[in-house]
Amino acid sequence: MVRDNLRNRVAIERQLLQALGRAQQSAVLVTPYFAPGRKLRRAMMHAASRGVDITLLIGVGQFVMQDAVAQSFYPRFIRAGIHIVEYRATQLHGKAAVVDDTWATLGSSNFDDLSLVVNHEANIIVRDVHFSMALRDIIARGVAEGTLVSATDVAQFSWLRRIGNRLAYLLYRTVLKMITAGRYTK
């Protein structure tokens, strides 16, 4: 499955949204860069509200600005019941998701709108229980090495950090609007 700017503009995002929409038990997403658009944010929070156990493993520590953009989503996600785990052991570069141990994706697409709206990307979708469970087990090792972000951690963000995170997100959105000639509305 590819994402390009002609015939396959939303192919990867559509598959992920459909998988989250059908999720009944669990979804684990792995990405080094996390800055999802409105549709992906809503799909994750809606799945969590249905009782789906959502875990997000995010690589942090490479780019301060990217970390701030990702952290701007933490308060809402944690309130929605989404588990956020920051991976700092090494640079995380994997991009993967497993839903209900029956559906998996691996590829070049991050869970951010640069990947889902602008960049050319390629992912594979695998609908196989054995593969999905094996991938989930690998991801679980990364989650175990990471640091769970709690509601208490987020509540302790200083007002300056909260403003910085929000400004980083607004700058990110502005850059995407410029790149997409104003068509970016997420």
C-alpha positions in Angstrom: 0.0 0.0 0.0 1.4 3.4 -1.0 0.7 7.0 -0.2 1.3 9.4 -3.0 -0.1 12.8 -4.1 -2.1 11.4 -7.0 -4.3 8.3 -6.8 -3.4 7.1 -3.3 -3.6 10.3 -1.2 -5.2 8.7 1.9 -4.6 5.0 1.4 -2.5 4.4 4.5 -4.5 6.6 6.8 -7.8 5.0 5.6 -6.6 1.5 6.4 -5.5 2.6 9.9 -8.7 4.4 10.5 -10.7 1.4 9.5 -8.7 -0.9 11.7 -9.1 1.4 14.7 -12.9 1.6 13.9 -13.2 -2.2 13.9 -10.9 -2.6 17.0 -12.6 -4.5 19.8 -9.8 -5.3 22.3 -6.4 -3.6 21.7 -4.3 -1.5 19.4 -0.7 -0.7 19.8 0.9 1.9 17.6 4.7 2.6 17.3 6.2 5.7 15.7 9.2 8.0 16.2 7.2 11.1 15.1 3.7 11.5 16.4 1.6 14.5 15.2 -1.7 13.0 14.0 -4.4 14.8 12.3 -7.9 15.2 13.6 -9.2 12.0 12.1 -6.6 9.8 13.6 -6.8 11.5 17.0 -10.6 11.0 17.0 -10.3 7.4 15.9 -7.9 6.6 18.7 -9.9 8.4 21.4 -13.2 6.8 20.1 -11.7 3.4 20.2 -10.5 4.0 23.8 -14.0 5.2 24.7 -15.3 1.9 23.5 -13.0 0.1 25.9 -10.2 -0.7 23.4 -6.9 -0.8 25.1 -4.8 1.7 23.1 -1.0 1.9 23.7 1.1 4.4 21.8 4.9 3.9 21.8 6.6 7.1 20.8 10.3 7.7 20.1 11.5 10.8 21.9 14.8 12.6 22.4 15.8 13.1 18.8 14.2 16.4 18.0 13.0 18.8 20.8 10.4 20.4 18.5 8.9 17.1 17.5 8.8 15.9 21.1 6.9 19.1 22.0 4.4 18.6 19.2 3.7 15.0 20.4 3.5 16.1 24.0 0.8 18.7 23.1 -1.5 15.7 22.6 -0.7 13.9 25.9 -3.3 15.6 28.2 -6.3 14.7 25.9 -5.0 11.2 25.2 -4.4 10.3 28.8 -7.8 11.6 29.8 -9.2 9.4 27.0 -7.5 6.4 28.6 -4.8 6.0 26.0 -1.5 4.7 27.3 1.5 6.7 26.2 5.0 5.2 26.5 8.1 7.2 25.6 11.0 5.2 24.2 14.4 6.7 25.0 16.8 3.7 25.0 17.9 4.3 21.5 16.5 6.2 18.5 13.2 4.6 17.7 12.7 4.4 14.0 10.1 1.7 13.7 6.6 2.4 12.3 4.1 -0.3 13.1 0.6 -1.0 14.5 -1.2 -4.1 15.6 -4.9 -4.1 16.1 -6.7 -7.0 17.9 -3.8 -9.4 17.2 -5.3 -9.9 13.7 -4.3 -6.9 11.7 -0.8 -5.3 11.5 1.0 -2.7 9.4 4.7 -2.0 9.0 6.3 0.5 6.7 7.8 3.9 6.3 4.7 6.0 7.4 4.9 7.7 10.7 1.7 8.6 12.5 2.0 12.2 11.6 0.5 14.3 8.9 3.8 14.8 7.1 3.6 11.0 6.4 -0.1 10.8 6.0 -0.7 13.9 4.0 2.5 15.1 2.3 5.3 12.5 2.0 5.4 9.5 -0.3 5.2 6.4 1.9 4.8 2.6 1.7 3.4 0.2 4.2 2.3 -3.4 4.2 -0.9 -4.6 5.8 -0.9 -8.1 7.2 -4.1 -9.9 8.3 -2.6 -12.9 10.0 -3.0 -13.8 13.7 0.5 -15.4 14.0 2.3 -12.5 12.3 0.3 -9.9 14.3 0.9 -11.6 17.6 4.6 -12.0 16.9 4.9 -8.3 16.0 2.9 -7.4 19.1 5.3 -9.3 21.2 8.3 -7.5 19.7 6.5 -4.2 20.3 5.8 -5.3 23.9 9.5 -5.5 24.5 9.9 -1.9 23.4 7.0 -0.8 25.6 8.7 -2.6 28.6 11.9 -0.6 27.9 10.0 2.6 27.7 8.6 5.0 30.3 4.9 5.2 30.8 3.6 8.8 30.9 1.1 9.1 33.7 -1.6 11.7 34.3 0.5 12.9 37.2 3.5 13.4 34.9 1.4 15.5 32.5 -0.1 17.5 35.4 3.4 18.4 36.4 4.2 20.0 33.1 5.0 23.6 33.8 2.9 26.3 32.3 5.9 27.3 30.2 6.2 23.7 28.9 2.5 23.6 28.1 2.7 26.9 26.1 5.8 25.6 24.4 4.1 22.4 23.4 1.1 24.3 22.1 3.3 26.7 20.1 5.2 23.8 18.6 1.9 22.3 17.4 0.7 25.6 16.0 4.0 26.0 14.1 3.7 22.4 12.8 0.2 23.1 11.5 1.3 26.4 9.9 4.2 24.7 8.1 1.8 21.9 6.9 -0.6 24.6 5.6 2.2 26.2 3.7 3.5 22.9 2.3 0.0 21.9 1.1 -0.9 25.4 -0.3 -3.5 26.0 2.4 -5.3 22.7 1.8 -4.3 21.3 5.2 -7.2 21.5 7.6 -6.5 19.0 10.3 
